[in-house]
Amino acid sequence: MPTSSAALPAPSQVLQLLAGAEALSRERDLRTLFRLGAEYAMRFLDGRFGLFFQVRFTPPELTVGLLGCCVSDGADTHWDDVAEAQSWLPVDPLLAVCLHADHGHAIEQSGDIWRVAFAVGALGDARWALEIQTPRKPSKTDGEALSLFLRCFENVHRQWEYANLDTLTRLLNRKTFDDDFDRLIAAAELAEQARQLPQDRRDPGLKITQPCWLAVVDIDHFKHINDTYGHLFGDEVLLRLADLMRQSFRNHDKLFRFGGEEFVIMLRNVSEDHVQPIFDRFRMAVDRNDFPRVGHVACSIGFTRIDPRFSPAELLGRADEALYFSKEHGRNQVNGFDTLIMSGQLRLSTPAGQAQIQSDVDEIFL
């Protein structure tokens, strides 16, 4: 029996979803991709509140982690990322229903609000779930149309992964570094400008952000691991290290595999007092982990504060110098470039215009 015209979405709603699919196809930033997906879905269902979850199936439990939330007042829609480390939670019964169906969706009424949940992905392979709370009951056709839109989101995300992720570890790859670093430099510059404003000129509502940091991580004696146990177990070490990175750092921190056993980490808005303990916590997580067959594995780390005056190559060089110091002085340790300079354990190299900086440091501290 054909569907009645009353059950069909309005043409303007369909056009809105098509515009959303087009916007998704043009997007290259991952966080913006999630925001656009949530916002267009919210507008389509006249939603007032939305939650985007990542799904993790670890037998025998299905858990979800919140990626972001979307709030609408009927006129404007606002998206907020979850900034802190992701917590995995038991699955709500409504989410469980949609996740156990092929590209499924589920609906229930709670007082005056309808809760609608969508699985983003096929049965058994859904990686995300989207919940929208709306004052109107969506029709079956609404649900089917939005499920199709979320398939567009899924396809665009797959294309993003193919272009931006390392094929083994699923961390960001080397070619994505420059764009992310430009954004980090911009954030560091804004934070520095805000901190330098006199107290009486600051907007009372202005939140002064903390510095940004760049770290280089290298697995100690990785060649020995490959030579002794074979490349299959060497790859397993890389996979386990990548998992430990994801567990140790916040959802919005940038984690890269540069190639071989070298990894790079970008941190934003971390105070100077906290940065060394953060990297030490990750180093100790690696040190305590039992790697299959290989057993004990350690890593060395060097990091530097992001100074907007320097190029990415210069800042990477500083982090590398701190890393080499860690390796040359016993491995399995973390060292910061600035601390090494101030303590006199490391001297700035003079090329690339750094001779004057070395002279200033010598004049002040020597």
C-alpha positions as CSV (number, residue, x, y, z in Angstrom):
1,M,0.0,0.0,0.0
2,P,1.6,3.3,-0.9
3,T,2.6,5.7,1.8
4,S,0.1,8.6,2.3
5,S,1.4,12.1,1.5
6,A,0.7,13.2,5.1
7,A,3.4,10.8,6.3
8,L,6.1,12.1,4.0
9,P,8.5,14.8,5.1
10,A,7.9,18.3,3.8
11,P,9.9,19.1,0.6
12,S,11.8,21.8,2.6
13,Q,12.9,19.2,5.1
14,V,14.1,16.9,2.4
15,L,16.0,19.7,0.8
16,Q,17.5,20.5,4.2
17,L,18.8,16.9,4.5
18,L,20.2,17.1,0.9
19,A,22.0,20.3,1.8
20,G,23.4,18.5,4.9
21,A,24.7,15.6,2.8
22,E,26.4,18.1,0.5
23,A,27.9,20.0,3.4
24,L,29.3,16.7,4.8
25,S,30.9,15.7,1.5
26,R,32.9,19.0,1.5
27,E,34.1,18.8,5.1
28,R,37.7,17.9,6.0
29,D,37.7,18.5,9.7
30,L,36.6,15.5,11.8
31,R,35.1,17.4,14.7
32,T,33.1,19.6,12.3
33,L,31.9,16.4,10.6
34,F,30.3,15.2,13.8
35,R,28.8,18.7,14.5
36,L,27.3,19.0,11.1
37,G,25.8,15.5,11.3
38,A,24.2,16.2,14.6
39,E,22.9,19.7,13.7
40,Y,21.3,18.7,10.4
41,A,19.6,15.7,12.1
42,M,18.4,17.9,14.9
43,R,16.8,20.4,12.5
44,F,15.2,17.7,10.4
45,L,13.4,16.3,13.5
46,D,12.8,19.7,15.2
47,G,15.0,18.4,18.0
48,R,15.7,20.2,21.2
49,F,18.6,18.1,22.5
50,G,20.9,15.6,20.8
51,L,23.7,13.3,21.9
52,F,26.4,11.7,19.6
53,F,28.0,8.5,20.9
54,Q,30.9,6.4,19.9
55,V,30.1,2.7,20.2
56,R,32.5,0.1,21.5
57,F,31.7,-3.6,21.6
58,T,34.0,-5.5,24.0
59,P,32.4,-8.9,24.6
60,P,30.3,-9.5,26.4
61,E,29.4,-5.8,27.0
62,L,28.3,-3.0,24.6
63,T,29.4,0.4,25.8
64,V,29.2,4.0,24.5
65,G,31.3,7.1,24.9
66,L,29.9,10.6,24.5
67,L,31.5,12.6,21.6
68,G,29.4,15.7,21.8
69,C,26.0,17.2,22.5
70,C,23.7,19.5,20.5
71,V,21.2,21.9,22.0
72,S,18.5,23.9,20.1
73,D,16.2,26.7,21.3
74,G,14.1,26.4,18.1
75,A,16.0,29.0,16.2
76,D,19.7,28.3,16.7
77,T,21.5,25.0,17.2
78,H,24.7,24.8,19.3
79,W,27.2,21.9,19.4
80,D,29.6,21.2,22.2
81,D,32.5,18.7,22.0
82,V,33.3,16.5,24.9
83,A,36.7,17.9,25.8
84,E,37.9,15.6,28.5
85,A,39.0,11.9,28.3
86,Q,36.2,9.7,27.1
87,S,34.3,7.6,29.7
88,W,32.7,4.4,28.5
89,L,29.1,3.9,29.8
90,P,26.6,1.1,29.7
91,V,24.2,1.3,26.8
92,D,20.8,2.8,27.4
93,P,18.0,0.4,26.5
94,L,16.8,2.6,23.6
95,L,20.3,2.7,22.1
96,A,20.6,-1.0,22.5
97,V,17.4,-1.6,20.4
98,C,18.7,0.5,17.5
99,L,22.2,-1.0,17.7
100,H,20.8,-4.5,17.3
101,A,19.2,-3.7,14.0
102,D,20.7,-3.1,10.5
103,H,21.1,0.7,10.2
104,G,18.3,0.7,12.7
105,H,16.4,3.4,14.7
106,A,14.2,3.2,17.7
107,I,11.7,5.5,19.4
108,E,10.1,5.9,22.8
109,Q,8.0,8.6,24.5
110,S,9.1,10.1,27.8
111,G,6.5,12.6,29.1
112,D,6.1,15.3,26.4
113,I,9.3,14.4,24.7
114,W,10.0,11.7,22.0
115,R,13.4,10.1,22.2
116,V,14.7,8.8,18.8
117,A,17.9,6.8,18.5
118,F,19.8,5.9,15.3
119,A,22.6,3.4,14.7
120,V,25.2,4.8,12.4
121,G,26.4,1.6,10.7
122,A,25.2,-1.9,9.8
123,L,24.1,-4.6,12.2
124,G,27.1,-5.6,14.4
125,D,29.3,-2.9,12.8
126,A,27.7,0.3,14.1
127,R,30.5,2.6,15.3
128,W,28.2,5.5,16.5
129,A,24.8,6.2,17.8
130,L,22.8,9.4,17.6
131,E,20.0,10.2,20.0
132,I,17.6,13.1,19.4
133,Q,14.9,14.4,21.8
134,T,12.0,16.2,20.1
135,P,8.6,17.5,21.1
136,R,6.9,15.9,18.0
137,K,6.6,12.2,17.2
138,P,8.7,11.4,14.1
139,S,7.0,9.3,11.4
140,K,8.4,6.1,10.1
141,T,9.4,7.9,6.9
142,D,11.2,10.6,9.0
143,G,13.2,7.8,10.5
144,E,14.0,6.2,7.2
145,A,15.1,9.5,5.6
146,L,17.4,10.4,8.6
147,S,18.9,6.8,8.5
148,L,19.8,7.4,4.9
149,F,21.3,10.8,5.7
150,L,23.4,9.1,8.5
151,R,24.7,6.6,5.9
152,C,26.0,9.6,4.0
153,F,27.8,10.6,7.2
154,E,29.2,7.1,7.6
155,N,30.5,7.1,4.0
156,V,32.2,10.5,4.3
157,H,33.8,9.4,7.6
158,R,35.2,6.4,5.9
159,Q,36.7,8.6,3.2
160,W,38.2,10.9,5.9
161,E,39.8,7.9,7.6
162,Y,41.3,6.6,4.3
163,A,42.9,10.0,3.7
164,N,43.9,10.9,7.2
165,L,44.6,7.7,9.3
166,D,47.7,5.5,9.5
167,T,46.6,2.1,8.1
168,L,48.1,0.1,10.9
169,T,47.5,2.0,14.1
170,R,44.5,4.2,13.0
171,L,46.2,7.2,14.5
172,L,46.5,10.4,12.4
173,N,49.1,10.0,9.6
174,R,52.1,12.2,8.8
175,K,50.4,14.1,5.9
176,T,47.7,15.5,8.3
177,F,50.3,17.0,10.6
178,D,50.8,20.4,8.9
179,D,47.1,21.4,8.9
180,D,46.7,20.3,12.5
181,F,49.9,22.1,13.5
182,D,48.7,25.4,11.9
183,R,45.6,25.2,14.0
184,L,47.7,24.5,17.1
185,I,50.0,27.5,16.4
186,A,46.9,29.7,16.0
187,A,45.5,28.5,19.3
188,A,48.9,29.0,21.0
189,E,49.1,32.5,19.6
190,L,45.6,33.5,20.8
191,A,46.4,32.0,24.3
192,E,49.6,34.0,24.5
193,Q,47.9,37.2,23.5
194,A,45.2,36.7,26.1
195,R,47.7,36.1,28.8
196,Q,49.7,39.2,28.0
197,L,46.6,41.5,28.3
198,P,46.7,43.6,31.5
199,Q,44.2,42.5,34.1
200,D,42.2,45.8,33.8
201,R,41.8,45.3,30.0
202,R,40.6,41.7,30.1
203,D,37.0,40.9,29.5
204,P,35.6,39.5,32.8
205,G,34.2,36.6,30.9
206,L,37.4,35.8,29.1
207,K,38.8,32.4,29.9
208,I,42.6,32.5,29.8
209,T,43.7,29.2,28.2
210,Q,46.9,27.4,29.0
211,P,49.9,26.7,26.6
212,C,50.0,24.2,23.8
213,W,52.6,21.5,23.6
214,L,54.3,19.2,21.1
215,A,55.8,15.8,22.0
216,V,57.8,13.2,20.1
217,V,57.6,9.5,21.3
218,D,60.0,6.8,20.3
219,I,59.8,3.1,21.3
220,D,63.1,2.1,22.9
221,H,65.1,-0.7,21.2
222,F,62.3,-1.3,18.6
223,K,64.8,-2.6,16.0
224,H,65.8,-5.3,18.6
225,I,62.1,-6.2,19.0
226,N,61.6,-6.7,15.2
227,D,64.9,-8.6,14.8
228,T,64.2,-10.9,17.8
229,Y,60.4,-11.5,17.6
230,G,59.6,-10.6,13.9
231,H,57.7,-7.8,12.3
232,L,54.3,-9.4,13.2
233,F,55.0,-8.9,16.9
234,G,56.6,-5.6,16.2
235,D,53.3,-4.5,14.6
236,E,51.5,-5.7,17.6
237,V,53.6,-3.5,19.8
238,L,52.8,-0.5,17.6
239,L,49.0,-1.3,17.9
240,R,49.2,-1.7,21.6
241,L,51.1,1.5,22.0
242,A,48.5,3.4,19.9
243,D,45.7,2.0,22.1
244,L,47.6,3.2,25.2
245,M,47.9,6.6,23.6
246,R,44.1,6.8,23.0
247,Q,43.5,5.7,26.6
248,S,46.0,8.2,28.1
249,F,45.1,11.4,26.3
250,R,42.0,13.5,25.9
251,N,39.5,13.0,23.1
252,H,40.6,16.3,21.4
253,D,44.3,15.8,21.7
254,K,46.0,15.0,18.4
255,L,47.9,11.7,18.1
256,F,50.0,10.9,15.1
257,R,52.1,8.0,13.8
258,F,55.0,9.6,11.9
259,G,56.4,6.3,10.7
260,G,58.2,3.4,12.0
261,E,58.3,3.5,15.8
262,E,58.0,7.3,16.1
263,F,54.8,9.1,17.3
264,V,53.8,12.7,17.8
265,I,51.4,14.2,20.3
266,M,49.8,17.7,20.3
267,L,48.3,19.0,23.5
268,R,46.2,22.1,23.8
269,N,45.3,24.1,26.9
270,V,47.6,22.3,29.4
271,S,49.4,24.2,32.2
272,E,53.2,24.0,32.6
273,D,52.8,22.3,35.9
274,H,50.7,19.5,34.5
275,V,52.4,18.7,31.2
276,Q,55.3,16.6,32.5
277,P,53.0,14.5,34.7
278,I,50.7,13.9,31.7
279,F,53.5,12.5,29.6
280,D,55.0,10.6,32.5
281,R,51.6,8.9,33.1
282,F,51.6,7.7,29.5
283,R,55.2,6.5,29.7
284,M,54.4,4.5,32.9
285,A,51.3,3.0,31.2
286,V,53.6,1.7,28.5
287,D,56.2,0.5,31.0
288,R,53.6,-1.4,33.0
289,N,51.8,-3.0,30.0
290,D,52.5,-6.6,29.2
291,F,53.0,-6.9,25.4
292,P,52.2,-10.3,23.9
293,R,55.4,-12.5,23.7
294,V,57.6,-9.4,23.8
295,G,56.8,-8.7,27.4
296,H,58.3,-5.4,28.6
297,V,58.4,-2.4,26.3
298,A,59.5,1.1,27.1
299,C,59.4,4.5,25.3
300,S,61.3,7.8,25.5
301,I,59.6,11.1,25.1
302,G,60.7,14.7,24.4
303,F,58.4,17.7,24.4
304,T,58.4,21.4,23.9
305,R,56.1,24.3,24.5
306,I,54.5,25.7,21.3
307,D,56.0,29.1,20.6
308,P,54.2,30.8,17.7
309,R,57.5,32.5,16.6
310,F,58.9,29.3,15.4
311,S,58.1,27.1,12.4
312,P,56.8,23.5,12.7
313,A,60.2,22.2,11.6
314,E,61.9,24.2,14.4
315,L,59.5,23.1,17.0
316,L,59.7,19.5,16.0
317,G,63.5,19.9,16.1
318,R,63.2,21.1,19.7
319,A,61.0,18.2,20.7
320,D,63.5,15.8,18.9
321,E,66.4,17.3,20.9
322,A,64.6,16.6,24.1
323,L,63.8,13.1,22.9
324,Y,67.5,12.4,22.0
325,F,68.5,13.6,25.5
326,S,66.0,11.1,27.0
327,K,67.5,8.3,24.9
328,E,71.1,9.2,25.6
329,H,70.6,9.4,29.3
330,G,69.0,6.0,30.0
331,R,65.8,5.8,27.9
332,N,62.3,5.2,29.4
333,Q,62.0,8.8,30.5
334,V,60.4,12.2,29.6
335,N,62.3,15.4,29.2
336,G,61.1,18.9,28.3
337,F,63.2,21.1,25.9
338,D,62.7,24.3,27.9
339,T,63.6,22.7,31.3
340,L,66.7,21.2,29.8
341,I,67.8,24.6,28.4
342,M,67.1,26.4,31.7
343,S,69.0,23.8,33.7
344,G,72.0,24.0,31.3
345,Q,71.8,20.3,30.3
346,L,71.1,21.3,26.7
347,R,72.1,24.2,24.6
348,L,70.2,25.7,21.8
349,S,71.6,25.1,18.3
350,T,72.5,28.3,16.5
351,P,71.1,27.8,13.0
352,A,67.8,29.2,11.8
353,G,68.1,32.5,13.7
354,Q,68.4,30.9,17.2
355,A,71.8,32.4,18.0
356,Q,70.3,35.5,19.5
357,I,67.9,33.5,21.7
358,Q,70.9,31.5,23.0
359,S,72.7,34.7,23.8
360,D,69.6,36.0,25.7
361,V,69.4,32.8,27.7
362,D,73.1,32.9,28.5
363,E,72.9,36.5,29.6
364,I,70.0,35.8,32.0
365,F,70.9,32.4,33.4
366,L,74.7,32.1,33.1
